[in-house]
């Protein structure tokens, strides 16, 4: 007879919760925590009280304090926690509660509470390569130009009430008043000018839209997406191509890989990182020196059942 597989010990999970996240009060979040606890895990929830506190809380948690550090919130809260991770931090898990939850989609997290709980309880960590913008980490994407103007101008209260619709309304508002700017991009031995620049680590943008299908959060590279033409009608065509998944085939959109990127424009202009304004131009983008560990893999094919006692492997 074959020897049964050892059952892993229940994990200690610390959850950093953003109580302003749009979906934190929904049933899926409560059901996910219920499933995680039913699998034997110990869960401690620490709520943030103000913007930036998730980063401070993450700095307090090392491997001796928890087996998993989970972040319950949107992409902006994930960005804060990633920037607070200590060298000895436990693997990071995501409970998506935000408006778009782009990074959760990128790493293939299940939506159902039972599936998400299985990732927290048994998921295997994978290494992802963050990027930095003027030294600050981001996991998914940075934007300069029209993209950042929308993020900067959207009303946070309207965002919490309307979700993605708030961004749609702001896109219309910004398009109506759009005045193109030019940004100078230097990367991979190239110099070019663009009206909007996206520095991508992942494929997804704004939810399920794909800016660059070649982007991969596990690869040690940045993907530069430069939109060459300016003006309202060029912008409208870009938005239509984004919606149709056809950006990669346009001749007026340059996409290429780099490990360092310099972007300049009007000094002090806003740059968005993972959906929030985090730094200003001029900006230097690079790979973060060390990967971080994320629970994103599928649950074991034959996971232990709740109530099973842990067994040591021989």
Secondary structure, DSSP 8 states (H G I E B T S, - for coil): -----------EEEEEE-TTSTTTTSHHHHHHHHHHHHTT-EEEEEE--STTHHHHHHTT--TTT-SEEEEEE-HHHHHHHHHH--TT--EEEEEE-SSS-HHHHHTT--SSHHHHHHHHHH--EEEE--EEETTEEESSEEEESHHHHHHHHS-HHHHHHHTHHHHHHHHHHHHHT-----EEEEETTEEEEESEEEEESSSEETTTEES-TT--TTSS-EEEEEE---SHHHHHHHHHHHHHT-GGG-TTEEEEEESEEEEESSTT-EEEETTEEEEESSEEEEE-SS-EEEE-S---TT---TT-------
